[in-house]
Amino acid sequence: MFDLINDNGLNYYSVSSFEETGAVRHGFSTRTGGVSEGCYSSMNLRSHSGDDWKKVLENFRRITAALGMERDSLVLSK
């Protein structure tokens, strides 16, 4: 059902049934592969967490690159 994908040290999960439709590009991030430090390490994607905004943006750049997407096209959930 879920596949763990590793893209150059960045891990995310993919749902095989979503992939099979070809209608949606998606991924569920893990904490692995980002640049945030301390209590936010490593793949922090929360913009209002108190983390360094430049690091959050770099984390978004990394996950969107792995997914082959632009940040502006993301739909996010809490």
C-alpha positions in Angstrom: 0.0 0.0 0.0 2.7 2.5 1.0 6.1 2.5 -0.6 9.1 4.2 1.0 11.0 6.2 -1.6 14.6 7.3 -1.1 15.8 10.1 -3.3 19.4 11.0 -2.5 18.9 10.7 1.2 15.5 12.2 1.3 12.8 9.7 2.3 9.1 10.0 1.6 6.1 7.7 1.3 4.1 7.1 -1.9 0.7 5.4 -2.1 0.8 2.9 -5.0 -2.9 3.1 -5.7 -2.5 6.9 -6.2 0.4 6.4 -8.5 -1.5 3.8 -10.6 -4.2 6.5 -11.5 -1.7 8.8 -13.1 -3.9 11.7 -11.9 -2.0 12.9 -8.9 1.6 13.4 -8.0 2.1 13.1 -4.3 4.3 12.2 -1.4 4.2 12.0 2.4 7.4 13.4 3.8 9.5 11.9 6.7 11.9 13.7 8.9 14.9 12.4 6.8 16.8 14.5 4.2 16.3 18.1 5.3 18.5 20.8 6.6 16.7 22.0 9.8 18.5 21.5 13.1 17.8 20.9 16.7 14.2 20.2 17.7 13.2 20.9 14.0 15.6 18.4 12.5 15.7 17.5 9.7 12.9 17.9 7.2 10.8 20.6 8.9 8.1 21.9 6.6 6.2 24.0 9.1 6.4 27.6 8.2 5.2 29.0 11.5 7.3 26.7 13.8 10.0 29.1 14.8 12.5 27.3 12.6 14.8 29.4 10.3 12.7 30.3 7.3 15.6 29.8 4.9 16.0 26.2 6.1 12.2 25.6 5.8 12.4 26.9 2.2 15.4 24.7 1.4 13.4 21.7 2.8 10.5 22.6 0.5 13.0 22.9 -2.4 14.3 19.4 -1.7 10.9 17.6 -1.3 9.5 19.3 -4.4 12.6 18.4 -6.4 12.2 14.8 -5.3 8.6 14.8 -6.4 9.2 16.7 -9.6 6.9 19.6 -8.6 7.0 23.4 -8.0 6.4 24.6 -4.4 3.5 26.8 -5.6 1.6 23.7 -6.9 1.6 21.9 -3.5 -1.5 21.2 -1.6 -0.6 20.8 2.1 -2.4 19.3 5.1 -1.8 19.7 8.9 
